[in-house]
Amino acid sequence: MMYYNGFYPSSMFWGLGSLFHILFWVVLIYLLIQVFKHSKHSFKNDRSQDILKERYAKGEITKEQFESIRKDLI
């Protein structure tokens, strides 16, 4: 192997650089998907708790039922 100023020739690391480039995009896309899933889940959970509170306020369910369902939703 030949050294150039103490380093390997850049052609040796070309494949490694493209691997990191691909890995960067995969991780970025994965994180965006996770953020989207979390925000969608939070919205659904908030709406379900609103419905539960409305049912309790109308007297459709008892306090025990309210607490039980609320624990299931969390």
Beta strands, then each sheet from edge to edge (+ up, - down):
end
